[in-house]
Amino acid sequence: MELNPHDLLEINSAGDLISYTPMPDWVEASIAKAPFVVVRRYRAEKGLAAVGVRGSERSERFAAFLPVDSIISRITPEQLAQEKGWRGHSKNIFHCLEQVSSVMDCFSLEWGPAGGVGFELASGKETVTEKSDIDIVIRYSKKFTTSFAKEIEKQLNRQPIRIDVQVETTEGVFSLSEYASVELKTILMRTIDGPFLKEVHSI
């Protein structure tokens, strides 16, 4: 099974997780309410996936490992975009996500919601609040010039809610807003082996 950062994995219980540090009390309760973890950008040993657990508070985040054979199901950001499950939600942030979807379709982009929005869509657990941003992931393609990125950002900035866009490549991920800033000669690329600066023209 191919696993990528931002994928949401359904598990049985917190007992499936492997941790080399003490597990906070809230982890078990959180998994019991919504048995999903998110794949982290971290190199794991063979047979394991690096995952993160979300708690009810923003400060509640816990890194652990999960045996791949413990995965019940995998939900990708692209699946969430295709299913358009936000249409059944009344929160304003999901109405805004419908507009984001229209922008993505207009530019023929392969994309999906991540972060709290993606977690709530996948798990059904209330996660986002009125103060939440929309996190989305776009898959990189050769048409991704800085001018193309700038046009996408201009369209997304018209939305009433802040939208944080990460562009995923085979090498790692970078910020759309950084890439769209033509003044920058380098951008931060986050990879499975850590972050490094990469020249814009070599993306």
Residue, then its C-alpha position, 0 to 999 in steps of 0.5 A: m500500500e502506497l502511503n503519502p503525507h496527509d493520507l488519513l488512516e482508519i485504525n482499530s484503537a490507540g493500542d495499534l500505535i507504537s510510541y517510543t515516548p509516553m503516550p498522553d492520556w488524551v490520545e486513547a480518548s481521541i482515537a476512540k471518538a474518531p479512529f483516524v491518524v494522519v500520515r506524517r512526513y517522516r521516514a519510518e522503518k519497513g512495515l511501519a508508517a509514521v503517523g500523527v494523532r489529533g486531539s480536541e485542542r490545537s496543542e494536542r498533537f502526538a507523533a507515533f508509528l503504526p504497523v502497516d498491517s493494522i490499517i483498516s482503510r486509507i483515505t486520500p485528500e484526492q478522494l475527499a475532493q472527488e466525494k465532495g462530502w462538504r456539500g452535506h455540511s452547514k458550516n461556512i468553511f465547507h461552503c467556502l470549500e465548494q468555491v475552492s473546488s470550483v477554482m481547482d476544477c477551473f485550473s484542472l488541478e489534482w488536489g484535496p483538502a487536508g488538515g482539520v477540514g480533511f479530518e472532519l470530512a473523513s472521520g465525521k468528528e467535528t474538528v474545524t471552528e470559525k477560526s479555522d483555515i482551509d488546508i489543501v494539497i495540490r499535486y505538482s505538474k509541469k505546468f506549475t510555473t510561478s505565473f501559474a501559481k500566482e494566478i491560482e493564488k489570486q483566485l483563492n485569495r478572493q475567498p473569505i477564509r484563509i487558504d493554506v496551499q501546499v504543493e506536493t512533488t515527488e521530492g517533497v512539498f513547498s508553499l504555493s504562496e512562497y512559490a508565487s512570490v517571484e521576488l524569492k530565488t529559493i523556497l523551503m522544500r520539506t522532505i521526508d529527510g528534513p527541510f532544505l532550500k531549493e532554487v525556484h527555477s529548478i522546481 
